[in-house]
Amino acid sequence: MLDGYLFVYRLKVLTMDAKRIAMVLAVTVLLPLFVGLFVDAAYQEPKYNDFCNDTSYAYSTPVKAVPTNCSYINDPRQDKCYADGGIARTNYTSDGCSYYASCDMCSKNFNTAQQKYNRNIFFMLLPVGLAVVIVGIYLLVDYIGAGLMFAGLIIMFYATFRYFSDMSKVLRALVILVELLVIMWIGYKKIEESKNNNKNKINKSVGRSSRKKTKR
């Protein structure tokens, strides 16, 4: 009879643990997904077609026969265009000889807008992820708090990944150092909290057993 009660009790404990694990996984996955989708809807990422389109390459059609009497002229504007990060576009004369037409800066403008967007995403999401982690640490419900901590870390890592390639070397090192300290702080807080909870449980159980012995 006692074995049956123990089996039912263990089954309930396992069921409760499975539910908590499922809750942790759900919060860990769904919260960063919600934050990413919300930011994407509220602050749209620059698109390449908004800066470069087919009209950027609309030049006159060259003649089919390639002339042999074209003299190459090194246009200094072409060198300056490449130095500024643009692409030198050429056009053709009626004889079919190419010449410098304009400097296409659409790719550089797109890259600049993309870098600015990644920088803004970093400075927006990093504090959000850190705030989520702190809420998870002090939340009284352990399994939801654990899910929030994991979700906050994912948000922080995502924000860092978006802007990491555009950071300077010094900023990269500082960001990684700060995130490492945050993770160490989280581990310390949770370990100390679990130790204190275990001590309290042991003290309560010892107190109960001592009271029962005293009554006897």
C-alpha positions as protocol buffer text, in pm:
chain_id: "A"
residue {
  index: 1
  type: MET
  ca { x: 0 y: 0 z: 0 }
}
residue {
  index: 2
  type: LEU
  ca { x: 283 y: 237 z: 91 }
}
residue {
  index: 3
  type: ASP
  ca { x: 462 y: 158 z: -236 }
}
residue {
  index: 4
  type: GLY
  ca { x: 148 y: 257 z: -426 }
}
residue {
  index: 5
  type: TYR
  ca { x: 132 y: 592 z: -252 }
}
residue {
  index: 6
  type: LEU
  ca { x: 503 y: 653 z: -324 }
}
residue {
  index: 7
  type: PHE
  ca { x: 454 y: 569 z: -688 }
}
residue {
  index: 8
  type: VAL
  ca { x: 162 y: 811 z: -720 }
}
residue {
  index: 9
  type: TYR
  ca { x: 358 y: 1082 z: -539 }
}
residue {
  index: 10
  type: ARG
  ca { x: 661 y: 1039 z: -764 }
}
residue {
  index: 11
  type: LEU
  ca { x: 438 y: 1042 z: -1069 }
}
residue {
  index: 12
  type: LYS
  ca { x: 286 y: 1372 z: -958 }
}
residue {
  index: 13
  type: VAL
  ca { x: 632 y: 1518 z: -898 }
}
residue {
  index: 14
  type: LEU
  ca { x: 749 y: 1413 z: -1243 }
}
residue {
  index: 15
  type: THR
  ca { x: 434 y: 1556 z: -1401 }
}
residue {
  index: 16
  type: MET
  ca { x: 484 y: 1884 z: -1219 }
}
residue {
  index: 17
  type: ASP
  ca { x: 851 y: 1898 z: -1323 }
}
residue {
  index: 18
  type: ALA
  ca { x: 754 y: 1831 z: -1686 }
}
residue {
  index: 19
  type: LYS
  ca { x: 502 y: 2115 z: -1674 }
}
residue {
  index: 20
  type: ARG
  ca { x: 762 y: 2351 z: -1531 }
}
residue {
  index: 21
  type: ILE
  ca { x: 1017 y: 2255 z: -1795 }
}
residue {
  index: 22
  type: ALA
  ca { x: 756 y: 2309 z: -2066 }
}
residue {
  index: 23
  type: MET
  ca { x: 677 y: 2653 z: -1920 }
}
residue {
  index: 24
  type: VAL
  ca { x: 1046 y: 2746 z: -1910 }
}
residue {
  index: 25
  type: LEU
  ca { x: 1092 y: 2642 z: -2272 }
}
residue {
  index: 26
  type: ALA
  ca { x: 778 y: 2826 z: -2382 }
}
residue {
  index: 27
  type: VAL
  ca { x: 885 y: 3153 z: -2218 }
}
residue {
  index: 28
  type: THR
  ca { x: 1242 y: 3111 z: -2345 }
}
residue {
  index: 29
  type: VAL
  ca { x: 1130 y: 3069 z: -2706 }
}
residue {
  index: 30
  type: LEU
  ca { x: 816 y: 3281 z: -2733 }
}
residue {
  index: 31
  type: LEU
  ca { x: 931 y: 3597 z: -2554 }
}
residue {
  index: 32
  type: PRO
  ca { x: 1237 y: 3664 z: -2776 }
}
residue {
  index: 33
  type: LEU
  ca { x: 1025 y: 3577 z: -3080 }
}
residue {
  index: 34
  type: PHE
  ca { x: 761 y: 3828 z: -2972 }
}
residue {
  index: 35
  type: VAL
  ca { x: 1022 y: 4098 z: -2909 }
}
residue {
  index: 36
  type: GLY
  ca { x: 1182 y: 4037 z: -3249 }
}
residue {
  index: 37
  type: LEU
  ca { x: 852 y: 4045 z: -3436 }
}
residue {
  index: 38
  type: PHE
  ca { x: 734 y: 4354 z: -3249 }
}
residue {
  index: 39
  type: VAL
  ca { x: 1055 y: 4544 z: -3323 }
}
residue {
  index: 40
  type: ASP
  ca { x: 1042 y: 4437 z: -3688 }
}
residue {
  index: 41
  type: ALA
  ca { x: 684 y: 4564 z: -3717 }
}
residue {
  index: 42
  type: ALA
  ca { x: 747 y: 4891 z: -3531 }
}
residue {
  index: 43
  type: TYR
  ca { x: 1092 y: 4968 z: -3674 }
}
residue {
  index: 44
  type: GLN
  ca { x: 1134 y: 4823 z: -4022 }
}
residue {
  index: 45
  type: GLU
  ca { x: 1472 y: 4721 z: -4152 }
}
residue {
  index: 46
  type: PRO
  ca { x: 1610 y: 4906 z: -4458 }
}
residue {
  index: 47
  type: LYS
  ca { x: 1560 y: 4720 z: -4786 }
}
residue {
  index: 48
  type: TYR
  ca { x: 1808 y: 4712 z: -5070 }
}
residue {
  index: 49
  type: ASN
  ca { x: 1543 y: 4796 z: -5328 }
}
residue {
  index: 50
  type: ASP
  ca { x: 1466 y: 5120 z: -5146 }
}
residue {
  index: 51
  type: PHE
  ca { x: 1817 y: 5243 z: -5227 }
}
residue {
  index: 52
  type: CYS
  ca { x: 1911 y: 5057 z: -5545 }
}
residue {
  index: 53
  type: ASN
  ca { x: 1665 y: 4979 z: -5822 }
}
residue {
  index: 54
  type: ASP
  ca { x: 1664 y: 4910 z: -6192 }
}
residue {
  index: 55
  type: THR
  ca { x: 1667 y: 5278 z: -6280 }
}
residue {
  index: 56
  type: SER
  ca { x: 2014 y: 5305 z: -6125 }
}
residue {
  index: 57
  type: TYR
  ca { x: 2147 y: 5098 z: -6411 }
}
residue {
  index: 58
  type: ALA
  ca { x: 1942 y: 5245 z: -6695 }
}
residue {
  index: 59
  type: TYR
  ca { x: 2204 y: 5349 z: -6942 }
}
residue {
  index: 60
  type: SER
  ca { x: 2199 y: 5370 z: -7319 }
}
residue {
  index: 61
  type: THR
  ca { x: 2236 y: 5041 z: -7501 }
}
residue {
  index: 62
  type: PRO
  ca { x: 2585 y: 4999 z: -7651 }
}
residue {
  index: 63
  type: VAL
  ca { x: 2633 y: 4916 z: -8016 }
}
residue {
  index: 64
  type: LYS
  ca { x: 2668 y: 4550 z: -8101 }
}
residue {
  index: 65
  type: ALA
  ca { x: 3001 y: 4585 z: -8280 }
}
residue {
  index: 66
  type: VAL
  ca { x: 3281 y: 4674 z: -8041 }
}
residue {
  index: 67
  type: PRO
  ca { x: 3488 y: 4954 z: -8196 }
}
residue {
  index: 68
  type: THR
  ca { x: 3864 y: 4930 z: -8201 }
}
residue {
  index: 69
  type: ASN
  ca { x: 3944 y: 5301 z: -8224 }
}
residue {
  index: 70
  type: CYS
  ca { x: 3832 y: 5392 z: -7869 }
}
residue {
  index: 71
  type: SER
  ca { x: 4103 y: 5558 z: -7663 }
}
residue {
  index: 72
  type: TYR
  ca { x: 4093 y: 5489 z: -7291 }
}
residue {
  index: 73
  type: ILE
  ca { x: 4087 y: 5802 z: -7077 }
}
residue {
  index: 74
  type: ASN
  ca { x: 4148 y: 5768 z: -6704 }
}
residue {
  index: 75
  type: ASP
  ca { x: 3880 y: 5993 z: -6561 }
}
residue {
  index: 76
  type: PRO
  ca { x: 3981 y: 6114 z: -6209 }
}
residue {
  index: 77
  type: ARG
  ca { x: 3616 y: 6121 z: -6110 }
}
residue {
  index: 78
  type: GLN
  ca { x: 3606 y: 5746 z: -6153 }
}
residue {
  index: 79
  type: ASP
  ca { x: 3893 y: 5693 z: -5909 }
}
residue {
  index: 80
  type: LYS
  ca { x: 3731 y: 5929 z: -5660 }
}
residue {
  index: 81
  type: CYS
  ca { x: 3404 y: 5740 z: -5691 }
}
residue {
  index: 82
  type: TYR
  ca { x: 3569 y: 5410 z: -5598 }
}
residue {
  index: 83
  type: ALA
  ca { x: 3760 y: 5580 z: -5318 }
}
residue {
  index: 84
  type: ASP
  ca { x: 3433 y: 5711 z: -5173 }
}
residue {
  index: 85
  type: GLY
  ca { x: 3283 y: 5363 z: -5176 }
}
residue {
  index: 86
  type: GLY
  ca { x: 3068 y: 5404 z: -5485 }
}
residue {
  index: 87
  type: ILE
  ca { x: 3050 y: 5223 z: -5817 }
}
residue {
  index: 88
  type: ALA
  ca { x: 3151 y: 5409 z: -6132 }
}
residue {
  index: 89
  type: ARG
  ca { x: 2889 y: 5373 z: -6403 }
}
residue {
  index: 90
  type: THR
  ca { x: 2974 y: 5414 z: -6768 }
}
residue {
  index: 91
  type: ASN
  ca { x: 2777 y: 5517 z: -7071 }
}
residue {
  index: 92
  type: TYR
  ca { x: 2845 y: 5489 z: -7442 }
}
residue {
  index: 93
  type: THR
  ca { x: 2892 y: 5734 z: -7723 }
}
residue {
  index: 94
  type: SER
  ca { x: 2727 y: 5698 z: -8060 }
}
residue {
  index: 95
  type: ASP
  ca { x: 3046 y: 5527 z: -8176 }
}
residue {
  index: 96
  type: GLY
  ca { x: 3016 y: 5266 z: -7902 }
}
residue {
  index: 97
  type: CYS
  ca { x: 3305 y: 5394 z: -7688 }
}
residue {
  index: 98
  type: SER
  ca { x: 3250 y: 5392 z: -7313 }
}
residue {
  index: 99
  type: TYR
  ca { x: 3301 y: 5689 z: -7087 }
}
residue {
  index: 100
  type: TYR
  ca { x: 3244 y: 5775 z: -6721 }
}
residue {
  index: 101
  type: ALA
  ca { x: 2882 y: 5874 z: -6662 }
}
residue {
  index: 102
  type: SER
  ca { x: 2812 y: 5891 z: -6290 }
}
residue {
  index: 103
  type: CYS
  ca { x: 2899 y: 5758 z: -5947 }
}
residue {
  index: 104
  type: ASP
  ca { x: 2643 y: 5515 z: -5808 }
}
residue {
  index: 105
  type: MET
  ca { x: 2634 y: 5546 z: -5427 }
}
residue {
  index: 106
  type: CYS
  ca { x: 2322 y: 5338 z: -5367 }
}
residue {
  index: 107
  type: SER
  ca { x: 2510 y: 5038 z: -5222 }
}
residue {
  index: 108
  type: LYS
  ca { x: 2706 y: 5258 z: -4982 }
}
residue {
  index: 109
  type: ASN
  ca { x: 2391 y: 5441 z: -4876 }
}
residue {
  index: 110
  type: PHE
  ca { x: 2219 y: 5108 z: -4812 }
}
residue {
  index: 111
  type: ASN
  ca { x: 2513 y: 4978 z: -4607 }
}
residue {
  index: 112
  type: THR
  ca { x: 2517 y: 5301 z: -4404 }
}
residue {
  index: 113
  type: ALA
  ca { x: 2144 y: 5272 z: -4334 }
}
residue {
  index: 114
  type: GLN
  ca { x: 2186 y: 4905 z: -4243 }
}
residue {
  index: 115
  type: GLN
  ca { x: 2466 y: 4983 z: -3999 }
}
residue {
  index: 116
  type: LYS
  ca { x: 2258 y: 5257 z: -3838 }
}
residue {
  index: 117
  type: TYR
  ca { x: 1963 y: 5021 z: -3809 }
}
residue {
  index: 118
  type: ASN
  ca { x: 2176 y: 4749 z: -3644 }
}
residue {
  index: 119
  type: ARG
  ca { x: 2321 y: 5005 z: -3404 }
}
residue {
  index: 120
  type: ASN
  ca { x: 1974 y: 5124 z: -3303 }
}
residue {
  index: 121
  type: ILE
  ca { x: 1854 y: 4766 z: -3260 }
}
residue {
  index: 122
  type: PHE
  ca { x: 2151 y: 4699 z: -3033 }
}
residue {
  index: 123
  type: PHE
  ca { x: 2089 y: 4999 z: -2808 }
}
residue {
  index: 124
  type: MET
  ca { x: 1715 y: 4926 z: -2795 }
}
residue {
  index: 125
  type: LEU
  ca { x: 1721 y: 4552 z: -2730 }
}
residue {
  index: 126
  type: LEU
  ca { x: 2021 y: 4526 z: -2499 }
}
residue {
  index: 127
  type: PRO
  ca { x: 1852 y: 4717 z: -2212 }
}
residue {
  index: 128
  type: VAL
  ca { x: 1530 y: 4523 z: -2278 }
}
residue {
  index: 129
  type: GLY
  ca { x: 1712 y: 4191 z: -2249 }
}
residue {
  index: 130
  type: LEU
  ca { x: 1890 y: 4304 z: -1934 }
}
residue {
  index: 131
  type: ALA
  ca { x: 1561 y: 4419 z: -1779 }
}
residue {
  index: 132
  type: VAL
  ca { x: 1399 y: 4085 z: -1859 }
}
residue {
  index: 133
  type: VAL
  ca { x: 1690 y: 3902 z: -1694 }
}
residue {
  index: 134
  type: ILE
  ca { x: 1662 y: 4114 z: -1377 }
}
residue {
  index: 135
  type: VAL
  ca { x: 1285 y: 4055 z: -1358 }
}
residue {
  index: 136
  type: GLY
  ca { x: 1348 y: 3682 z: -1395 }
}
residue {
  index: 137
  type: ILE
  ca { x: 1599 y: 3684 z: -1109 }
}
residue {
  index: 138
  type: TYR
  ca { x: 1365 y: 3845 z: -859 }
}
residue {
  index: 139
  type: LEU
  ca { x: 1042 y: 3682 z: -973 }
}
residue {
  index: 140
  type: LEU
  ca { x: 898 y: 3461 z: -701 }
}
residue {
  index: 141
  type: VAL
  ca { x: 776 y: 3192 z: -941 }
}
residue {
  index: 142
  type: ASP
  ca { x: 1096 y: 2999 z: -1009 }
}
residue {
  index: 143
  type: TYR
  ca { x: 1014 y: 2831 z: -1340 }
}
residue {
  index: 144
  type: ILE
  ca { x: 875 y: 3149 z: -1500 }
}
residue {
  index: 145
  type: GLY
  ca { x: 1174 y: 3342 z: -1366 }
}
residue {
  index: 146
  type: ALA
  ca { x: 1411 y: 3087 z: -1523 }
}
residue {
  index: 147
  type: GLY
  ca { x: 1231 y: 3123 z: -1856 }
}
residue {
  index: 148
  type: LEU
  ca { x: 1260 y: 3502 z: -1836 }
}
residue {
  index: 149
  type: MET
  ca { x: 1631 y: 3482 z: -1763 }
}
residue {
  index: 150
  type: PHE
  ca { x: 1697 y: 3257 z: -2061 }
}
residue {
  index: 151
  type: ALA
  ca { x: 1476 y: 3476 z: -2281 }
}
residue {
  index: 152
  type: GLY
  ca { x: 1657 y: 3791 z: -2168 }
}
residue {
  index: 153
  type: LEU
  ca { x: 1994 y: 3637 z: -2248 }
}
residue {
  index: 154
  type: ILE
  ca { x: 1874 y: 3539 z: -2596 }
}
residue {
  index: 155
  type: ILE
  ca { x: 1755 y: 3896 z: -2656 }
}
residue {
  index: 156
  type: MET
  ca { x: 2092 y: 4033 z: -2543 }
}
residue {
  index: 157
  type: PHE
  ca { x: 2284 y: 3790 z: -2764 }
}
residue {
  index: 158
  type: TYR
  ca { x: 2062 y: 3874 z: -3062 }
}
residue {
  index: 159
  type: ALA
  ca { x: 2117 y: 4248 z: -3013 }
}
residue {
  index: 160
  type: THR
  ca { x: 2492 y: 4193 z: -2988 }
}
residue {
  index: 161
  type: PHE
  ca { x: 2498 y: 3972 z: -3298 }
}
residue {
  index: 162
  type: ARG
  ca { x: 2318 y: 4235 z: -3507 }
}
residue {
  index: 163
  type: TYR
  ca { x: 2573 y: 4507 z: -3433 }
}
residue {
  index: 164
  type: PHE
  ca { x: 2885 y: 4301 z: -3359 }
}
residue {
  index: 165
  type: SER
  ca { x: 3043 y: 4324 z: -3706 }
}
residue {
  index: 166
  type: ASP
  ca { x: 3005 y: 4704 z: -3711 }
}
residue {
  index: 167
  type: MET
  ca { x: 3156 y: 4756 z: -3365 }
}
residue {
  index: 168
  type: SER
  ca { x: 3509 y: 4870 z: -3306 }
}
residue {
  index: 169
  type: LYS
  ca { x: 3747 y: 4620 z: -3147 }
}
residue {
  index: 170
  type: VAL
  ca { x: 3739 y: 4801 z: -2814 }
}
residue {
  index: 171
  type: LEU
  ca { x: 3359 y: 4814 z: -2809 }
}
residue {
  index: 172
  type: ARG
  ca { x: 3338 y: 4443 z: -2891 }
}
residue {
  index: 173
  type: ALA
  ca { x: 3559 y: 4356 z: -2595 }
}
residue {
  index: 174
  type: LEU
  ca { x: 3362 y: 4584 z: -2360 }
}
residue {
  index: 175
  type: VAL
  ca { x: 3024 y: 4445 z: -2467 }
}
residue {
  index: 176
  type: ILE
  ca { x: 3137 y: 4084 z: -2426 }
}
residue {
  index: 177
  type: LEU
  ca { x: 3286 y: 4171 z: -2086 }
}
residue {
  index: 178
  type: VAL
  ca { x: 2961 y: 4330 z: -1968 }
}
residue {
  index: 179
  type: GLU
  ca { x: 2754 y: 4034 z: -2086 }
}
residue {
  index: 180
  type: LEU
  ca { x: 2996 y: 3793 z: -1918 }
}
residue {
  index: 181
  type: LEU
  ca { x: 2965 y: 3983 z: -1589 }
}
residue {
  index: 182
  type: VAL
  ca { x: 2586 y: 3975 z: -1621 }
}
residue {
  index: 183
  type: ILE
  ca { x: 2588 y: 3598 z: -1672 }
}
residue {
  index: 184
  type: MET
  ca { x: 2823 y: 3551 z: -1373 }
}
residue {
  index: 185
  type: TRP
  ca { x: 2596 y: 3770 z: -1161 }
}
residue {
  index: 186
  type: ILE
  ca { x: 2293 y: 3567 z: -1265 }
}
residue {
  index: 187
  type: GLY
  ca { x: 2467 y: 3243 z: -1176 }
}
residue {
  index: 188
  type: TYR
  ca { x: 2577 y: 3380 z: -839 }
}
residue {
  index: 189
  type: LYS
  ca { x: 2231 y: 3508 z: -752 }
}
residue {
  index: 190
  type: LYS
  ca { x: 2057 y: 3184 z: -846 }
}
residue {
  index: 191
  type: ILE
  ca { x: 2312 y: 2961 z: -671 }
}
residue {
  index: 192
  type: GLU
  ca { x: 2297 y: 3165 z: -352 }
}
residue {
  index: 193
  type: GLU
  ca { x: 1919 y: 3174 z: -371 }
}
residue {
  index: 194
  type: SER
  ca { x: 1898 y: 2797 z: -411 }
}
residue {
  index: 195
  type: LYS
  ca { x: 2139 y: 2749 z: -118 }
}
residue {
  index: 196
  type: ASN
  ca { x: 1929 y: 2970 z: 105 }
}
residue {
  index: 197
  type: ASN
  ca { x: 1610 y: 2790 z: 4 }
}
residue {
  index: 198
  type: ASN
  ca { x: 1767 y: 2453 z: 80 }
}
residue {
  index: 199
  type: LYS
  ca { x: 1887 y: 2576 z: 419 }
}
residue {
  index: 200
  type: ASN
  ca { x: 1541 y: 2705 z: 502 }
}
residue {
  index: 201
  type: LYS
  ca { x: 1382 y: 2377 z: 404 }
}
residue {
  index: 202
  type: ILE
  ca { x: 1632 y: 2183 z: 615 }
}
residue {
  index: 203
  type: ASN
  ca { x: 1577 y: 2413 z: 914 }
}
residue {
  index: 204
  type: LYS
  ca { x: 1201 y: 2378 z: 881 }
}
residue {
  index: 205
  type: SER
  ca { x: 1218 y: 2000 z: 860 }
}
residue {
  index: 206
  type: VAL
  ca { x: 1456 y: 1984 z: 1158 }
}
residue {
  index: 207
  type: GLY
  ca { x: 1227 y: 2212 z: 1357 }
}
residue {
  index: 208
  type: ARG
  ca { x: 925 y: 2000 z: 1281 }
}
residue {
  index: 209
  type: SER
  ca { x: 1101 y: 1678 z: 1377 }
}
residue {
  index: 210
  type: SER
  ca { x: 1227 y: 1831 z: 1701 }
}
residue {
  index: 211
  type: ARG
  ca { x: 879 y: 1951 z: 1791 }
}
residue {
  index: 212
  type: LYS
  ca { x: 736 y: 1607 z: 1728 }
}
residue {
  index: 213
  type: LYS
  ca { x: 1000 y: 1450 z: 1954 }
}
residue {
  index: 214
  type: THR
  ca { x: 926 y: 1703 z: 2225 }
}
residue {
  index: 215
  type: LYS
  ca { x: 554 y: 1627 z: 2214 }
}
residue {
  index: 216
  type: ARG
  ca { x: 626 y: 1258 z: 2248 }
}
